[in-house]
Amino acid sequence: MEVGSLPVELWRVILAYLPLPDLGRCCQVCRAWRELIFSLDNTRWRQLCLGCSECRHPNWPSQPHQEPASWRDALKQHALSTRTWTQNGPELQSSACLHFFRRRKDRRVWHVGSGCEFETLRGALGVVGPYDRVVLHPGVYEEQAELVLKVPVELVGLGRLGEVALLVCMDQQCPTARLCNLVFMPPWFSTVVYKTSWGHVQLDNCNFEGAQLQVRGPGSCQARFCSFSQGSSAHLLGVVLSLMDSCDFSGSDTASVTVEGPPVSERNWACKHLVALARTFPSCGLSGSNSPPSGPLPGSTGGNQPPGSNVKKELVSIEDWQRRNGVDAACQGTVIESWSDGDRSEGEEENQDGGGINNTKKTLKLDYKIPCDHHGLSHLLRPRPDGSMPLVSSPDPPSLAPEPLTFQQELDRDPEAQMLAASTLGCFLRRCLFREGKGGVHVSNYGQARLEGNVFRGLNYAVRCIQNSTIVMLRNEVCECRASGIFLRLSAQGLIAENNIHSNGEAGLDIRKGANPIILCNRIHSGLRSGVVVLGNGKGSIRSNQIYNNKEAGVYILFSGNPVVSGNHIFQGQAAGIAINENGRGMITENVIKENQWGGVDIRRGGDPILKNNYICYGYSDGVVVGERGRGLIEGNHVYCNKGCGVWVMSSSLPQLLGNFITHNCMYGLAVFCRKDPENMEGNWPGQEGIGGEAGSGERRGVEGERREGQENLNEEGELFAWESDLDSEDERHSARRAISVALVESNCMSYNGAVGLYVKSSEPLNVFANLINGNRGTGIAVLQSSQLTRLVTNCILENGRGGITVEKDCRVELRGNGIYKNCGHGVSFCGNGQILENDVVGNRGYGIQVLGGADIKVMRNRVQPAQGCGVAVLGPVKGVVHDNVLFQGHPGNKKELLHMDAANENCVLRNNSVLRHNHSCTSAPPWVLENPPPRPLASSPSGLSSSQYPSRLGISMTTRISATVESGCHNGSMFCSIL
């Protein structure tokens, strides 16, 4: 009959009555019939699939509400799997005809039950032949001694699941067996209900209640649609390959699945078939498990990116970001110390009264302007070849941040990860549900396991991998664990990729004791503690993950943890983005760390990481905090648009800051403090109310709790809590970087920050070399406290909203070789002790160099041209010498003396200073220029300084150092970040 002879709807009603064999025959009639049969997917094929007693819903147990892509394909997959236990079996004899008869379709079927051939299962197993089928009728079958399967057999329960219960202990001593639609409960003498040491067993739609399945290599197991409840578990010891698909594990007393021992070298007949079956499975990621958070990521504009593009555009101006986060313009001038807005020197007030200085950037033209645009750092301010402005001279924050790589891109560049992703040895768990128990999967003693598309929910822990074991986790969901989600210990390794790890009571991933996994492209979020914790000499490569919305640090490194953290997006955390504490180390590169409530990166108490080429931005506190006894190399980072300071450095810390771009932060660019000084804080910054209160103490309590939890975990596994004994030596740790005894800051650009560019309030020595400090709303460099010598050498301080350099009373400071240009206040205002040598101070709106108070100072060989006011002014009882300076006239209407000293001063000596005024009568006079040497800072060391006095990369390479010796004492963090 032609298909077109009846309406399609009527055909579907008729065909809905056909059994499965007849549907298969209809498919073979013609293409039209085949398409008609295929169109029954949501009707007849669905009925056949759900009506099969040997399987359950294709997406059971994790997503039974979600329909499969094709009911027909699901039924086909089941049909193929039910026959795998007989394929490629060993020959009973060499005869080909016997092999043919062994697999004949009319194999014998034995019935067991009341009124059947056999009353007991033991009696039926005594007479069955190879590959016979034993059908158990509804009832409970209990055996008082162990049953031994000596020939291949199939045991099938009749009726609905639960109507056939076995209280037996079976020992399989044959090549293969299949068990289907049965409930296993332990007999009185053993909790192990089924075990095999060399054969293959297939379990379909079985329940284990309070019982244990045990498989030893070279034995193997394939379990499908099985349920392990009431403390049931599966123990796989030395297995080469076993496959557990769509199983439900609940209420376990220990681990639901234990994989122990390395895969044995010997293999059984089923291994090659299981490998092929595992590789033919489609990718089984959970729906939405690796999708990004709903909506565009914070700071992004959304929209599609070009293929292969790993750059995300964040076209957000600082004003837009401030409005979005509730930071008004008045906040820009709110800084911790009130002196910068309230207290001014007498000379500055005098110039303000005369209309000389104001905080508006009104252009003030010099009649005899000296060009200074070709100093040693000017190349950093020039427009790029495409006409765009460089970062340090652009009034807008950076607009580009790298996107995390995809999983495939990571595999393409990492052969080790690619090899792990393709591995199939050990236990393969796919689409299983682990819930409401103590543990999920425990892998130990060189065991191997592969977990793909599983759900772990409501356990104490999801996965524990220890003792040189290897685990591969792909596209799983790990959530609501009472402790950490994934533990790795004792040199464990493996690949953890594209998982959704969230809402766990402790860390999402806990890595320690030499474990070294590869962690790629996961979503680690919404944890009640940290996202990833690495401690106790743990390692690992943590790359291209999205780590967000965790209550503690996104990545927490301590106790000599030493991971590689690269290419991650760490954002919206309720504490620090990355915290390195208690001698933690690590290589932290090319991450995007943004919108965290506390510091983007927090380094304290012996933390010694390499922090390189990261984007640390849009935080609600400081960008980078280097706390008490913090160390580390901080190089090439972009630190911008943070509500606090760009970088906060506390005394008694030894960081190396090299070549960072610290821009567009709401407070100081770089702040160096002795301690937190809350009584001098101004403004009500978001998060400030929690400092030192419940928020800060809560985090400290959390950290201490995590340390206690770590000790409990180690003791629980019988490990000695003695990781200190096998740490790397200090010489090995620091052999790859420059040895220093003081903190070091090199090659930094501090621009367009909301207050002072570099703020110093320290009781320790400090050296600042070759920084570019421009466009900040406050003073370029402010030194408020410096009982030890502070050296400011070869810096460029340019176009800041107030003065260039301010030195307060009782500070010891040396200024040498700096270029101080076009600032809106005095070029240098100096109240302390020290010397001002060989600086170029040109185009500043106030005095060029103002020395006042009870200073003891030398002012020598400087070149000074003020816009208005004095070139060099000595005010008050200053003691010292002012000699060999060159002063240029700036404005003919200026009534101030270029060189001025109070008449009452008898302790300051003026000699050999040159005062140059323009000769109006000589029109051919050459314009003034800064030459011999050219404008400072110079590209090479000036004469008179040995190489030991200058950093190794100076001038063009912008070497900048800030040094401070280490001393003991209790110092707190920045105004927002007092964690750990």
N, C-alpha and C positions, 0 to 999 in steps of 0.2 A: 504494500500500500504506500502511495506517495505521501510524503509529509504534508504537502500542500492541500491534501484532500480534506483536512480538518483544521480548525483554528488551533493555533499554538497552545492557547489556554486549555483547550479540551485535551490535547495530546498530553499535557503535563498532568492532568487529572488521571488519565488512563495509565500513564507510565508510572505514576506514584504507587501502583499496586505491584509492580514487578520486583522480584527478588534480585539480589546482587548479580548472580550468574546471568540472568536474562538481560539485565542492563548492559553487561559486558558484551553479550552477543549482538544487541541492538547497535552498539557502537561500531561494529564491524560491517554493517550493511552498506552504508555509503557516507559521504561527507555530511550530507544534510541530516541524516539520522544521528551522526556523531555529534554535530553541533546541538541538535535538539536534546540529546542525553546530557551533554555538558551544561545546558542551560538549567538543569534541575538542581544546581549546586545548593541553593538555599532551601530546597524542599526535600526531594527524595534522598539526595546524598546526605543531607543533614540528618534526616531520620535514621538512615542506615548507620551513620557514624555514631550518633548518640545512643542508638539501640544496641550496639555491640557490647556484649557483656565482658569482653576481654580488654576494653580500653575505656577511657573517660573522655571528658571534654578535651579537645586538642590543646587548649591553653590552661588546663588544670595543672597545678593548684594555684598558681600565682595570679592568673588573670582569667578566671572562668567566665567573666562577664563579656570578654572581648572575643568576637568571632574570628576564626582563622581566615586567612586570605582565600582559601578554597577548602570546602568540606570534602570534596572528592580527593584532593591531594592528601588531606589528613588521613582519610580512610585508606588510601593507597599506601601511605607510609606505614600505617599500622599493619596492613596485610603483609608487606615485605618483612617487617620486623618479626612477625609471629613465625615466620619460616626460617629465620636466621639460625636458630639453634640446631637445625639439621644440616645446614649447608657445610660442605667441605669437611665432613666428619671422616675419621680414619676408617680404613677398610677393615671389616671383620675378617675377610679372607681375600686372597688375591684374585679370586674369580670375578670376572666382570658381571656375569649373570647374577651372582649373589648380591653384588652391589646394586644391580637393577631391582632385584626383588626386595632388598632392604628398604628402598625408597618407594615401594609401590603404594598406590593410593588406598588400597584396601587393607591397610594395616589394622591390626586387631584393636578393638575398643573394649575395655573391661569396666564394669560398673561396680561401685562399692557403696554399700548402704543397706539399710533395713529392707529385706526382701529381695536383694540383688544377689549376684553371683558370689560376692564376698561381703562379709560383715565388717571386716577390718582392713585397714590399709596394709598392714603387714602381710596378710594373707594374699592380697592382690600382687604386691611386689615380689612375692615368692614365685609367681608363675609367669609374669609378664616377659615378653620378648623384647628385643631391641627396637626402640622407637615406637612402642605401643603407646596407646592413649588410655589413661585411667581416669574415669569420670567419677567424682565423688558427689553423691547425692546429699541434700541438706542434712546437717547433723554435726555433732561434735565427735571427733576422732582422737582418742587419747591412747598413747603408747607408754608402757612403763619402762621401756629400754630403748636404746638408740636404734634407729632404722638406718640401714646401709643401702644406698642405691648402687647396684653393681652393673646395671645395663642402662643405656640411654632410655629415658622414659619421659612421658608428658603427663603431668597431674593437673586436672582441670576441675574446678568446683562448679557444680550445676546450680543455676538459680542466680539470685542477686548476691552481690558481694556482702559477706557477713553471715550467709546462711550455711556456709561450710567452714568449720573451725578445726584447726589441727593443734593438739597439744603434744607435740612430738619434738624429737631432736634427730635431724637427718644428717648423715655423713655421706656426701657424694663421692663415690670412688669409680666413676665412669666418665667417659669423655664429655658428655653433654646431657643436659636435662632442662625441662621447662616446667614452670609452675605458674598457674593462672587462676585468678578469681578465688583466692584462698585467704583465710585469716590464720596467722600463726601466733600462738601463745606459748609461753615456755612451760615445759613439763616440770614436775616437782624437783627433778634432779639436775637441771641445767638451765641457764638463761640463754644458751646458744641453741637456736632452733634449726639453723641450717649452716653447714660448713662444707667447704671443698678446698682441696689443696693442690689439685692439678687439672680438674675439668672445668667446663664452662657451664654456667647456669643462667637461664633466662627467666626473669620474674616479671609477669604482666598482671597488673591490677590486683596486687596482693596487699594485705594489711599485716603489719607487725605490731603487736601490742605487748609492750614490756619485754621484748625479745631482742635477740642479737643475731645479725647475719655476719658470718665470718668467711672471708675469702683469702686464701694464701696463694702466692705465686708459685708455680706458673698458672694457677687457676685464674679464671676471669669471670666477670659477672656483667650481665646487662639487665637493669631494672627499669621498668617503664610503668608509670601511673601507679606507683606503690606508695603506701602510707606507713610511716614509722612514728608511732605515738606511744604515750605513757612510758617514756624512758627507753624506747627502742633505739637501736643504733646499728651502724654498719662498720665493721672493722675490716680494712683491706691491708694485708701484710705482704709487702714485697710484690705487689701485683704489677704485671707488665702493662696491662690496660684493662680497665673496667669502665663501663658506661652506665650512668644513672641519669635517666631522662624523665622529667616531669614527675618527680617524687615529692612527697610532703613529709617533713620532719617536724615534730612538735613535742614539747614537754620532755626534752632530754635531760637526764641527770648529769651527764658529762658532755662529750662532744657527740653530735649526731652522726658524723662520719669521721672516722679516724683512719688516716693513711700513714702507714709506718714502714720504714725500711726502703732501701733502694730497689727498683724493679729488677727482678732476677733475670739472668741472661737467657735461661731456657724459656721457650714460649709454647703455648698450646695451639691447637688448630684454629681457634676462634680469633686469635689476635689480629691476623691480617684482615679478617672480615670486619672486626670492630674498628680498625684504623680506617678502612674504606667507608664504613658507615658514619664515623665521626666527621670525616672530611666532606661527606655529601650533605651534612646538615646545613640548612640555610643559616645566614647570620641571624642570631636569635636575640638581638638587643631588645630590652624592654621598651615599650612605647614611651618616648619622651625621656628615656633615661640619660641620654647624652645631649639633650637639647639645651640651649642656653637659658638663663632665667627669663621669665616672661617679660616681654618688652625689651627695648634696647638697653645695653649696659650703661651704667651711670657715666655720664660725660660724653656719650656718643650721640650722634645725630640720626642713627638708624639708617635705613636704606640699604640697597644692595652694594656689595663691593665687587670690583672687577675680579674675574677668575684669577686665582693665584696670588691675589694681593694679600699681603700680611700687614698692611698699614691701615690703621683706623684713624679717620679724621675727627678731631675734637675741636671744632671751630668755636671755641668758647672764650670770650674775653673775660678779663679779670672782673670787670664790672658786672657782667651777666652772672658770673659764678657767685659774686658777693650778694647780688640781689636774690638769687635762687636759694642761697643758704642763710639769708637774713643778716648779712654783714653790710652795714651801711657805710657811707663814706666817712663818717666821723670816726669809725673804728680804725681807719688807717693811721690816725695819729695816736691811738691808744697803745701805749707801751708799758712795760713793767715799771720803769723808773720815771718818776714825774719830772726829773730835771730837764728832759729834752723839750718839754712843752712849756714849763713854767719858769725855771731859773735860767737866767741868761747872764752873761758877764756884763760888766759895766760898759765896756767898749762896744759890745754888740747893741745894748740898749741905746747907747749914745748915737750909734749909726742909724738905728731904727727911728729915733726921734727926728733925725735929720733927713729922713726919707731915703736912707742909703740901702737898708736891707729890708726885704719883706719875703714872705713865703710864696709869693706868686712868681711864676717863671716869666716875668716881664723881661723882654730882651733889652739888654743894656749894651749899647754899642761903644766899643773902644775906638777912640780916634786913632790911636797908634797901636793897633792890634798886632801882637806877636804870634805868628802861626805856630801851632803846637800839635797839629794833627798827624804828624809822622813819627810819633814816639814808638817805643818798642812793642807796644800792645795794640797799636792802631789797626792792625790787620783784622783784629777781632770785631771791629766796629764798622768795617766797610761793607757796602751792599754786596750780595752774592752776584755771580754772573747772570742769573736770571732776573736780577733787579730786586729781589726780596731782601728784607732786612735780616741781618743775623740775629740770633736769639738774644744776645746780650744788649742789643740796641733797639729791639722791637718793643713797643709799648704793649703788645698783646702777648699772652702766654703761648707756649708751644702748641701747635695744632696737630701734631702727629704722634702716635704711640703705636708700638707694634702689636699686632694681633697674635694670639697663641697659634701655634702650628696645629694642623689636623693630625689625627692619628697616623694616617698614611704617610704624611710628610715626615713625621718622626721616625716611622719605620724605615723610610727610604734612606735616612741619614744615620741609622743606628743598626748595624748588622746583628749585634747581639740581641736587641729587642725583636728584630725580624725573625731570628732563629727561635726565640722563645715563643713568639706568636704562632709559629707553625708547628710547635711541638705537640705530641699527642700521647706521650708516655704517662703511666701512672693511672690515677683515677680521673675520669672525665665526668663532671657533674654539669648538667644542662637543664635550665628552666625548672629548677627545684625551688621549693619554698621551705625555709627554715624559720621557725617561729616559736616563741614562748618556751624557751628552754635555757639551759646553761650555755651551751656552745653550739656552733655550727659545724665548721670543718677544722680538724686538727691534723696538721701534717708535721711529721717529726722523723728524725734519724735518717736523713737522706731521701725521704719520701718525695714523690712528685704528684702534683694534682693540677687539674685544669678546671676552672669554674667559669661557666659562660651563661649569662642571662638568668642567673638565680636571684632570689629575693631573700635577704636575711633581715628579720624583723623581730624586735622584742626579746633578744637574747642577752646573756651576759656579754658575750663576744661573738662576732660573726666568724672570723677566720684567725687561727693561730698557726703560724709557720715557724718552726724552730729547728735547731740542730742540723744545719747544712741542707735543709730541704729546699725544694724549688716549687713555686706556685705561679700559675698563670691565671689572672682574673680579668675577664673581659665582659664589659657591659652588665655588671651585676648591680643590684640595689642593696645597700647596707644602711640600715636605719634603726633608730630607737634602741640601740644596744645600751645596756646599763653601764658597761665599761667602754673601752675603746672598740671601734669597729674591727680593725685589722691589726693584729700583733705580728711583728716579725722579730725574731730573736736568734742569737747564737749562729751567726753567719748564714742565716736564711737569705734566699735570693729569689728572683723571679720577675714577672711583668704584671703590673696592676694598671689597667688601661680602660678608659671610657666607662668607669663605674660612677654611680650616683651614690655618694657617701654622705649621709646627712642625719641630723637630729640625734646624734649619739651622746651618751652621758659624759664620756671622756673624749679623748682625741679620736678623730676619724681614722688616722693611721698612727701607729706607735711603733717606732723603729729603734732598736737598741742592740747592744752586745754584738757588734760586728755585722749585723744584717745589712745587705746591700742590694735592695730591690730597684727596679726601674719603674717609676710611677709617672704615667703619661695620660694627659687629656681627660682627667677625671673632674667631676664636680664634687667638691668637698665643702659642705656648707651647713649652716644652721646648727652647728654643734654646741653643746652646753659647755664645752671647754675649747681647746685649741683644734685647729684643722689637722695639722700634721705635727707630731712631736718626734724629734730625733735626739737621742741621748745615749749615754753609756757606750761611747765609741761606735755608735751606729753610723751608717753611711747612707747611700742611696742617691739616685738621680731623679729629681722631682722636676718634671718639665711639662710645660704647656697645659697646666691644670687651671681650673677656675676655683679659687678658694675664697669664700665670701660668707659674711653674716655669721661668723663664729663668735662666741662670747669672749674668748681669749684670743691669743695671737693666732693669725692664720697659719704661720709656720713657726714653731718654737724649737730652738736648738739649744741644748745645754749638756753639761757633763761630757764634754769632748765629743759630742756629736759632730759629724763632718760631712754633710750631704752637699750635693750640687743642686742648687735651686735656680732654675733657668726658664725664662720665657713664660712664667705663670702670670695670671691676672689675680691679684690678691686685693679684695676690695670689700667695703661695707662691713668690716669687722668692728666689733664693739670694744676692742682693745687695740693693740699694735698689729700692724700688718705682718712683720717678721720680728721676732724677739730672739736675741742671742745672749745667753746668760750662762753663768757658772762654767766658764772655760769652753763654751761652745765655739765651734769654728764654722766652716762652710764656705763654698763658692756660690755667691748670690749674684747672678748676672741677668740682665735684659728682662727683668720682670716689670710689670706695671702694678704699682702699689698705690692705691688711691682710695679716698673716701673712708678711711679708717678713723675711728673715734679718737685713738691715741696716736702715738708716733707711728709714722710709716714703717721705720726700722728702728728698733730699740736695742742698744748694745750695752751690756752692763756686766760687772763682776767677772772679769776675765774673759768675756766674750771677745773673740778674735777672728772675725770673718773677713773675706774679701767681698766687698760690695761694689759691683762694677756695672756701669752702663744701664742702670735701672731708671725707670720713670716713677718718681715718688711725688704724688700730686693730689690736690683737692682733699687733703686730710683736714680733720677737724681739730688737729693739734699741730705738733711740729712734724717736719718731714723726717729728719734723722735725729735721734737722740743718742748721744754717747755718754752713758752714765758713769757712775763710780767704777773705777778700774776697768773701764771699757777700752778695748784695743781695736785693731782692724785697719785694713786698707780700704778706703772709700774713694773710688776713682771713677770719673767720667759719668757721674749720675746727673740726671735732670731733676732738680728738686724745685717744684713750683706750685703756686696757688694753694699753699697750705695756710690754714687760719692762724697758726702759731708762727714759730720761726722756721726758717728753712732747715738749718742745722743747729742743734743745741749741744754744746760740749761742756761737760762738767770738769772741774779740777780733779786731779788724781786719775785722769784717763790718758791713754796714749794712742789716739787714732792717727792715721795718715790720711789726710784729705787731699786728693790730687785731681785737678782738672774737672771739678764739678761745676755745673751751671745751676746757681741758686738764685732763682728769679721769681718775682711776682708773688712773694709770700706776704701775708698781711702784717707780720711783725718783722723782727730782725731777719736779715739774711743769714748771718752766722753769729751766734751768741756764745761767749765763753764765760761761764759763771763759776764762782766758788760754791754757791749753794742757792737753793730756792729762797726767795725773799718775799713772802706773801704780804708782809705789811706794806710794801712799796708797790704792790700790784694795783693797776688801775683797770677799770672797765670790767664788764660782765661778759666774758667770752663764753661761748657755749662749751659746756663741760667743765668750766672752772669750778662750779659749786661742788664737784665731787672730789676735788684735790684734797688729799689728806683725810678725807672723810670716808663714807661708807664705800664709795666706788673704789678708791685706792686700796683700802684695807681688804675689800672683797677680792681684788685681784691678787693681793699678796696671799690671802688665805687660799685662793685657788691654786697658786703656784706651789705652796707648801703641800696642799692636798695632792697635787699631781706627783710631787716627789714621793710622798708616802705611798701613793698608789703604785708607783714604779717599784718601790722596795717590796711591797706585798706581792706584786706579780712575779718579781724575780724569785722570791722565797717560795712562792707557790709552785714554781717549776723546779725547785731544788737547785737553783743556780746560786752560786756564791755572789754576794753583793760586793764584789771586789774588782769592779771595772777599773778602779784607779791604778791597779798594778800593771795593766797592759796598755797604758796610754803611750802615745808617741812622745819622744823626748822633745824638750823645748827647742833644741838645736834643729831637729828635723822639721818642726812646725814652722820655724821662721827662716829656714835657709833660703826660701824662694823670694824673700822680700828684703828690703833695706832694713838693716838693724838700726833701731833708734832707741834713745833713752828718754826722749821727750816727745810729746805729741807733734805731729807734722801735718801741715796743710799746704798743698802745692797746687798751683795752676787753676785756681777757682775764679769764676766770674760771679759776682754778686750784684744783681741789677734789679731795679724796679721793685724793690721790697717796700713794705708799707712803713717802715721806721728806719732805724740805723742799718747800714749795710753790714758792718762788723762791729759788734758790741762786746766790750771786754770789761769784765768785773772779776778779776782773778788775783789770787795771792801768789801765783807761781810765774816763773819766767815764760815769756811768750815771744815767738818770732813770727812775723808776718812778712812774707816775701812775694813780690811779683803778682799780686792779685789785681784783677780789674774790677773796680767798685764804682758803678755808675748808675745814675738815674734813680737812686733810692730817695724816698720821701723825707727821710731824716738826714742826719750827718752821715758822711761816708764811713768814717771810722771814729768810734767814741771809746776812749779808755777812761773808765771811771775809777778803777781800782787796780793798782799794779805795784805792789810792794817790791817785787822782783823786777828785773829789767825786761821791758817789752821792746822788741826791735821791729820797726816797720820799715822795710827795705824794698826798693824797686817796685812799689805799687803804683797803679794808675787810679787816681781818685777823681772822678769826672762827673760833672753836671748833677750833683746830688742836691736834694731839695733844701738842705741847710748847709752847714759848713763842710769843709773837706775832712779835716782831722781835728778832733777835740780831745784834749788831755786835761783831766781834772787834777786837783791839788793832791800832793803826796804821791803821785805816780812817777815811776822811773821809766822813761821812754826814750828811745833813739829813733830819729827819723833820718833815713839816708837814701838818697837816690830815687826819691818818689817824684812822680808827676802829679801835681794837684791843680786841676784845671776847671774853670767855669762853674764852680759851685756857687750856690745861692747865699752863702754866708761867708765867714772868714775862711781863708785858705787853711790856716793853721791857728788854732787857739790853744795856747799852751800854759798850763798853770803848775805843772809839776817840775821834776828835775830830769836832766838828760842833755841831749844835744840834737840840733837840727842841722844836718850836713848835706850839702850838694843836692838840694831839692830844687825843682822848678815849680814855682807857685805863680800861676798866670791866669788872669781873667776872672778871678773870684770877686764877688760883689762887695764883700767887706774888706777888712784888712787883709793884706797878703799873709803876714805872720804876726800874730799878736801874742806877746809874752806878758804875763801879768801875775799878780800875787807874789808870794815869797819864793818864786822859782829860782833854781840854781841851774844855769843852762849855758850852752855854747851854741851860737847861731853863726855858721860859717859856710862860705862858698855856695850860697843859694842864689838863684836868679828869680826875682820877684817882680811881677807887674800886677798891681791891683786894678780893678775896674774903677773903684773910687775908695777913698780912705787912704790910710797909711800903707806903705809897703811893708815896713817893719816897725812895729809899735811896742815899746817897752814901757809898761804901765805898772806903777807900784814899786815896792822894794825888791826889785829883781836883782839877783846876784849872778854875774857871768860875763861873757864876752860876746860881742857882735862884730865880726870882722870878715873882710874879703867877700862880702856879698855884693851883687849887682842888682840895682833897683831901676826899673824902667817906668817912665811916666805913662799913665794910662789915659787920663782925661784932663784936658787943659783947664776945665772949670773946677777941678778938684782943689779945694783950699787946704786940704790936709798935707802935712809934710810926708814925703816918701820915707824918711827915716826919722822917727820920733821917739824921744825918751823923756820921761818926766824930769823936770829940773831938779827935783829933790833927790833923785837917785844918785848915790855916790859909789855904789858897789858894782855897777855894770860898765864895762869898757867898750867904747865904739872906736874902731880903727879900720883903715884901709877899705872902707865901703865905697862903691861907685854909684853915684846917683845920675842917671841919664835922663835929660829932658830933650824934647824935640826942638830943633833950631828952626823957628819959623822963617828966618831970613834966608835959609839955604834950602831951596826947593829941590835941589839935586841930591840931597842927602839920602843914602841908601836906607831902605826900611830895616827895622830891627828884626833879627832872627835869632833863634836859639841854635847856636852852632859851637862846635869845639867844647864840649860834646853836644850832639844833637838833643832834641827834647827827651827828657827822661819820662819813664824808665827806659834804660838802654837795653839793647839786645845782647850785650855782653857785659861782663863785669867791668866796672870802672877801675881805673888805676888806683892803687893803694889798698885794694882788698885782695887777700889771698883766696885761693880756691876753697880753702876750708871754711871761709866765712860766708860763702855763697852756696846755694843748692846746686846740685849737679845739672839741672836743666833750667836755665834761666832765660829771661827775655822772651824770645820767640816761642819757646815751649811753655812760657808762663809758669815758672816754678814758684810755688807759694808754700810757705811753711808757717805753721803755728806750732810752737813747741811749749810744753809745760811739763815740769818734772813731776814725778809721782810722789805723793805723800799720803800717809794714812789719814783717816778721818771719815766722818759720816757726811756724805753729800747726797742731797736729794735730787730729783729730776727736774725737768722743765715745769712750767706752770700747769701743763696738762698731763704730762707723762711721768707718773711716779710708780710705774709697775715694777714687778719682779723684786 
